[in-house]
Amino acid sequence: MNVHQNFIGGAWTPANATIPVVNPSDGQVMGEIARGGAAEIDRAVQAAERAMDGEWGRLDATARGRLLLKLSELIKRDAETLARMESEDVGKPISLARSDAAVCARYFEYYGGAADKVHGDTIPFQNGFTVMTVYEPHGVVGVIVPWNYPMQMTGRSVAPALAMGNAVVLKPAEDTSLTALALARLAEEAGFPKGALNVVTGLGEEAGAALAGHPGIHHISFTGSREVGSLIQAAAARNTVPVTLELGGKSPQIVFADADLAEAGSVITKGITQNAGQTCSAGSRVLVEDAVYDRFVADLAQRFNALRVGSASQDLDLGPVVNRKQCERVQSYIDLAKKEGLPILAEGQLGSNVPGEGFYVRPTLIGNVPPDHRLAQEEIFGPVLVAIRVKDEEEALRVANATEYGLAAGIWTSDLGRALRLGRKVKSGQVFINNYGAGGGVELPFGGVKGSGHGREKGFEALYGFGAVKMIAIKHGG
């Protein structure tokens, strides 16, 4: 059985214990990863510190960018291998995993090109002074990525961190670590100096906690649950370390009677079922104007009934969820709806020859859900869409904002004035009007408000977040 090692200081190093790697499609163990802990994290931080003091820290921005661009090319070269690894490890359909590989390569391409384009300013001040600002790396940064899009998330955080000149210690999710380790191999092939990128696999409460609380870490980037995000922030606070947190959402899709209902139905269905609903920004609440509620949810029901769930290799509409615990959690919400008499409007079907031991959940549409119900308030993180009836724009806005989250929102209307009014008033880090996700562009700042976290990923905002502004004031007279 293949045992995957940690990558620390440019060397592959085993740990004393391992964690099984389980295939979500059939529940079978397909390998093992190292169960790193505090000792491995400490070695990785020390290796990163040496890199900052050595070759990596001496590279200029253009040289760093060229390394990222080379890594992007290697990801493109090995895209099919990476996609199949991701598909098997996460359980997602192979076509979606291929898209993830392409997006990962794009992150390193984008930030490779941006590395030498982070400019400071000159500031008008008193006569006799020249004042300027420059961006500098934080130093050693910790990156903790979740299990739903491990390849994309690694690129999303690691690429801008490296582009800004930081050294990185990456802790991937224990359920889906394989592509993070594969990317480390490609970084090694690309010629990154030893210690610039380190990968330590392990449990969140062991390796993740050790990374968040390590005194040698100068910035933390975390994507995951609100509960764990609070722990990460508390640990970082003890060392006065800045944190970027992306903590999920309960994102609304607001549909008005004047919208293109067919387009909205297609996009909203995909927005909650992509990656088996395991997407932080999934549009998990659909708020429909009363005048078209019955017609629109009937169309959604037809779409949901046509969905098919199967193993990753079958490449159907949905694959399994990531593990047994998540499968039971998502199913418990569906069971709750049935127990409380909420109408189950539609359920997708399992495809033929689906392995019996896989972690499968049928995509489910639930109607007439009260806005304050658990199903409308809690992040289910599965292919479950709740439909809520609203009478007008005012109620739609009130319901949209009435959760603890604020990550993304969709607004569907042909009334541009209403779209802009709601776009400004909805409490959300991203707003999409007559679309949802905008193709997931790496250029578009991403992050939340309220319980969805703070700080931004993607775009130039991510670069700035991985840097610190230094002011230099020169007194020269005259």
N, C-alpha and C positions, 0 to 999 in steps of 0.2 A: 504493500500500500504506500502511495506517495506521501511523504512527509515534507511539508513546505517550511523553510527556515525563515528567520528574521533577516533583514538586510540592515546592518549597522556599520557605519564607517567604511562603506565600500566592500564589506565582507558578508558572506552568508553564514549566519551563526544559529545553531540549534538552541532550543530551550529545554529545560529539564522535563517539561510536561507538554502534552499536546491536547488539541480540541478536534473532535471529528468534524469532517466536512460532509454535510448531508445534502443530497440532491432533492430539492423540493418536489420534483416531478414524480418520484417513486419512493421517497423516504429512505433510500439506501445510502450508506456511508461510502463516499468515493475518495477519501483521502483524509489527511490530518494537517492542521496548521500548528505552529508553535504557540504554546500558551505563555506568552511573555508576561512579565510583571514589573515590579518596581526596579529590579536589578537591570533588566534589559532596557527599560526606559531611561534609566540613569546613564547607561553606556551610550545610548543613542544621543542623548542630550550632550554628553561630553564630546562625542564625535562631531556633532553639529557645531559646537563651540570651537573645536579645532579647525573645522572648515571655515568658519567666519574669520578666524585669526590667520588662516593660511590662504591656500590657492583660491578657494571660492570667494572669499572676502576681497581678494585683490583684483578680481575680474571687473572690467568696466561693463557698463550697461549693454553695450553693443555685443560684447562677447557672451554675456548671459543670454541675450536674445537669440543669438545664433545657436546656442546649445538647445534652447527650447524649440527652435524651428527644426533642428535635427531630430529631436525627440518626436516631434509631430510627424515627420516623415517616416520614422520607424514605426509609429503607431499605425499609420496608413499602410505600410508594408505588411504588417502583421494583423491587419484589421479582422480578417476572417477568423484567425486563431483566437484573438481576444474576444470576438463576438461569441464564438461557440463556448468559450470558457465562461463568459458572463451569463450566457443563456442557461447553461447547465448549473451554475452555482446559484443564481438568483431564481431561476425558474421562469424567466420571461421568454416569450416567443423569440425565435432566432432573428426574425426581421426587426424587432425592436432592439435587440442586442446589437445588430449591425448598425443601426442608427446611433446607438450609444457610443460605439467605437468611433464613428465619424465625428460625433460631437466632442469626444475626448481629444481627438487629434486637433480639432478646431480650437479648443481652448489653448493648447500649447502653441498653435500657429498664431492666434490672436495676441496672446501675451508675449510671444517671442517678438512679434513686430512692435509691440507697445513698450518693450523694456527700456529703450533709449529715447522715449518720447514723454517721459514724466518730467515736466518742467517746473521750476520754482518761479518766483516773482521778484520784481524789485518794487519797493514800497516808497512812495514820496514821503519825505520826512524833513527834518530841519536842515537848513543850509549847513554844509560842512559834513554831512553824513551820507553814506550810501548804505541802504538797508536791503537785504535780499533774504529770500527763503529758499531752502533746499529740502528735498525729500530724502530721508535715509531709512534703511531697513530697521525693523525692530531688533533683529538679531536672530535668535533661535525661536521659531514658532512651532506650536503644536497644532496639528490638524486631526480632527476626529470626524470621520465620515460615516454615514449610515449605510444600511444594507440594501436600500431600494434601487439606487442608481450608483453603485460603487465606482464604476469606471468614469462616468460623467462627473460625479462629485469629487473624485480625486483630481481630475483635471481642473474643475471649477475652483478649487482652493489651492492646490499645490502650484499650478501654473502662475497665478499672480504673485503668490508668496515668493517663488523663486525669481520671477521677473524683477521684483523690487530689490532682490539681493539678499533675502533672508535664507537661512538654512532651515530645513523642515524635518520634523519628526512626525510621521504619519501613523495614526492608529486606525486601521480600517475596522469595520464591524466584524465581529467574530463569525457571523453567519455567512459573510460574503467577502472574503479577503483575497481571493485568488488573482483577480485582475490587478489589484494594487501591487501585489508582489511581482506580477508580470511586468507592470510598468516600471518597477524599480530595476528589473533586468534590462529593460530598454534604455533607461536613463544611464545605467552603467555602460551599455554599448555606445550610447551617444557621446560619452566622454565627460560626464559631469564629475567634478572633483569629489574625492571621497568625503563622505559626511554631509554633502550638500542636501541629499535626500536620504532619509532613513525610514525604514518601515518596520514597525513592531506590531505583531498580531497578538491578540489575547482578549480576555474578557473586559467588558467596560468597567466593572467594579474593581478590577485589578490594574491592568495596563492603562485603561482610560483615566481612572482616578489618579494614578501615579503621574501621568502626563499633565493633567490639569493642575495638579498641586506642586509640580516640580519647580523649585526656585530658579532653575536655569532657563525656564521658558519665559519669553517676553511678550508673547501674544498667543491667544487661543482662537481657533476657528472651529466651531462645533455646529453640526446639523443633526437634529434628532428630536426627541420628545421634550415637552416643557419640563417634565419632572427632572430628567437628567440634565437639561440645560440649566436649571436652577442650581443643581449640585456643582456643575462645571463652573458657573459664575461665582459661586461661593468659594470654591477652592482657589480660583484665580485671584479673587479679591484679597485673599490672605497674602498674596505676593504683589498686590497692586498691579495686576496684569490686565490690559485691555482684552475684551472678548467680543468676537463676532458670533452671534447666535441666530440660527434659523431653526425655528421650533414648530413648524407645521401650521396647519390652518383648518378652518371650516368654511371654505370659500364659497360665496354665493354666486349663482348665475341668475341674473334678474331678466325676466322675459316679459316684454310688453306686447300688447295686442297688435301694434303696428310693426313688429319685427318680421324679418324673413324667418318664419317659423320652421321651415324645412332645413334651412342652413343651421339655425340655432339647435334644432333637435339632433342633427348629425354631429355637430361639434361638442355639444353638451354630453352626449353619450360617450364619445371618445374621451372627453375630459375627465370622466369618473372611472372609466374601465381600463384606460391605458395602464400598463404595468400592474394589472389586477387591482387598480385603485390605490396602489401603494405609492402615491405621489403627494408630496407635501402641499402642493398648490392645486390638488384635485378639486374640481368644482363639485363639492359633495352636497350642496343645497341648491335646489332650483326653485326660485321664487317667481311664480307665474301670475300675471294679472288675471283677475277673476273672469273677465270677459272671454278669455281663450284658454282658461285652465283645463277644462275637460277635453277640449280638442287637442291641446298640446300634449298633455300627459298620456292621452291615448296613442298619439304618435310615438312618444318615448317608449311606451309599453311595447309597441310593435318592434321597435328597434332592440329593446332589451331581450325580448323573447327570441329574436333571431341570433343572439350572440352565442358563441360556442367556446367552451373552456376545455383545454387539453394540456398535454405535456409540452414542455418547451420545444422539443423537436417537431411536434405536430404543427407548430406555427399557426395556431388558431387565433381567435380574437383576444383571448386571455390565456395566461398560464396559471400555475398554482401561486398561492401566496408563499412567503419565504420559509415558514416553518410551522410546526404543529401548533405551537402556542398562538401564533398569529391567526391561524386558521380557526382555532377554537374561539378566539376573541371576536373575530369578525362575525362568525356564525352566531355568537351569543347576542349580538345586536339584532340580527334577523329574527332570532327566536323571541327576543323581547317584543319586537313589533307584532309578531303573531300572537303572543300571549296577551298583549294589551289590545288586540283587535284592530290595529292599524291596517289599512288595506294593502295587501301585497299585490301591486298592479302587474308585475311581470317578474319573471326569473329566466335567466339564460339556461342553457342546457350543457351537460357534459358531452364532449365528443365521444366517438367510438374508441374502444380499446384504451381508455384512460387508465393508467396504473392505479390500482385500488389503494395503495399506501401513500399516494401523493396528497398534497395539502391543497385541495381544491375547494373553492367557494363559488357558487353560482351568482353571477351579477344580479342584483335585486333592486327593483324600483318600488318605493314605498310611498303611498299617497296620503294627502291630508294630514301631514305631520304637524302638530302644534309647534310654533316657533321656540317654545321654551322646553320642549321634550329633550331627553338625553340624546336621541337620534339626531336632533337638529343642533345640538350644542357641543357634543364630544367628537373628537377626531377618530373616526372608525378605522381609517387607513385600509380600506378594502373596497371592493366594487359595489358599494351600496349608495344609492342616490335617494335623497328624501325630497319630496315635492311639497311645497308650501304655497297656499293660496293667499294672494295679497290683492287689496281692492284698488290701490292707486300708488302713485309715485311716493307719496309721503309714507305710506305703510311699508312699501318696499324698502325704502332707505332705513326706516326704523328697524325692521327685521334683519336686514343685511348687516347692520352694525351691532346687533344684539347678541354677540358672542364674545368670548374672551380673546378670540383670534383676530388677525388682520393681515393676511398674507397676500391674497389675490382676490379679484372680483371680475365678473363678466357682466356687461350691460348690453342687452339686445333691444334695439329700438331704431326706427327710422327718423325719430325726432332728435336732431343734432343738439338742440338746446337742452333737452332733457338729459341726453347722454352726457353732456359736459357738466350740467348741474350735479348729477349723481356722481360722475367721475371725480369731481372735486370734494364731494361731501362724504362719500363712502370711506370708511376707515380701513385702508388697505395699502400695502406697499406697492402693489401693481394693479392697474385697472386696464381691462381689455374691452373695447367697444366694438361690437359686432364681430368679435373673434375671441379666441381664448388661447393664450400662450404665445401668440405671435411667432410660431415656429420655434420657440425656445431659444432665440438668438443669444449667443454668448455676449453680445454687445450691450444687452439690456439690463440695467441695474435690477437686482433681485434681492428681496428681503422683506421683513414684515414690521408691523407696529403692534402695540399691545402685547398680548401673550404669544405672538408669532416671532418675537425676538427683536433684535436691533443690529445695526450695521448692514452693509450691503455686499453682496457677491455679484460677480459678473460685471462686465463693462469696466471703464476706468475707475469707477468708485471702488472696486475691489482692490485695484492697485494702490490707491490712496489709503485704503484701510490697512494694508500691509506695510505702510510706511509711516514715519513720524516726521512732522514738519520742524525744521530747525531754522531759527531766525539768526542772521548774522548782521550786525551793525558795525560799520567801519567809519571811524571818525578820521577825516583827512583834512578838514579845514577848507577855507576858500569861500 
